[in-house]
Amino acid sequence: MDLLEQISMKKKVRVGGVPEHFNLAWHLANENGLFSNEGITVEWHDVPGGTGAMCQALRAGELDLAITLTEGIIADILQGNPSKIIQFYVNSPLRWGIYTGINSDIKDLGDIQGAKYAISRFGSGSHLMSFVNARNLGISINAETDFLVVGNMDGARKALAANEAQVFMWEKYMTKPLVDSGEFRFLGECRTPWPCFAVVATNQFIKEEPELIATVLDIINKSCYALKFKEEEATSMVAWRYQLKLADAKQWFSELEYAYSEEIDEIQLLSILNDLKSLGIINRLPAAEEICFEPNIMLNTQNEY
């Protein structure tokens, strides 16, 4: 069999994710040949628009897998996205920074009642986490008037500079360079009260390629494990690749907890769903198999959440 025939026989997987440090393990697995050694071609798609944009791509059949925010994909599945969570990817919470423009009249979190939020899309993390933050602060948000869709980080920078919006929420460490440069003012942070990232597959891909999915998950979990236990090398790589200060990369990496497993704890999932419902992010409590790939759901009575 010649090289061309070998290439044509490889299984292709279209994977989407934000161009951020959390997904370094995917890039390293790809670059180091871990997928190609198993006859798999991973076609990676950077999605700077975040979870909202990935949900649209999954719906349109433009992606087979995506690494999305947990709250965003659950909400979108309940709104008809034909996809399932096949495992959690990052168990640790996402630390969302809360920002305003440097020339804004907002000086601290006590000033943001009534402000307009820049969000990438409705249903995105920057949209949904504003409700988590509002609950934490005991303030209200008008769902119809308090949001401005800006698409991505560049759109948010323009909106805050022009005072078209006054508040923006994004991952703390990836946004810190804009604070260091004096473009954004950091007001505080808001952590997700659940595992922050999930690996998602379209129902069609699950139906057609269950064995391929299992192989991909095994590879990426091993890549995450290898990355996490090379701390000094990994933090230097994160700082270089994502233009972060080394101290910030070290702090982020020390807080990072990958899932390492395709098993989805049903008790943990029910806790997440109850929290999302209490926040108004979802309007009903679905069965676990409506949200997640059923063979990977495990009832674990040993854990407490």
Sequence and secondary structure as in RCSB ss.txt:
>XXXX:A:sequence
MDLLEQISMKKKVRVGGVPEHFNLAWHLANENGLFSNEGITVEWHDVPGGTGAMCQALRAGELDLAITLTEGIIA
DILQGNPSKIIQFYVNSPLRWGIYTGINSDIKDLGDIQGAKYAISRFGSGSHLMSFVNARNLGISINAETDFLVV
GNMDGARKALAANEAQVFMWEKYMTKPLVDSGEFRFLGECRTPWPCFAVVATNQFIKEEPELIATVLDIINKSCY
ALKFKEEEATSMVAWRYQLKLADAKQWFSELEYAYSEEIDEIQLLSILNDLKSLGIINRLPAAEEICFEPNIMLN
TQNEY
>XXXX:A:secstr
  HHHHHHHSEEEEEEE SSGGGHHHHHHHHTTTTGGGTEEEEEEE TT HHHHHHHHHTTS SEEEEEHHHHHH
HHHTT  EEEEEEEE S  EEEEEEETT S  SGGG TT  EEESSTTSHHHHHHHHHHHHHT    TTTSEEE 
 SHHHHHHHHHTTS  EEEEEHHHHHHHHHTTSEEEEEEEE SS  EEEEEEHHHHHH HHHHHHHHHHHHHHHH
HHHT HHHHHHHHHHHTT  HHHHHHHHHH  B   S EEHHHHHHHHHHHHHTTSSSS   HHHHB GGGEE  
TT   
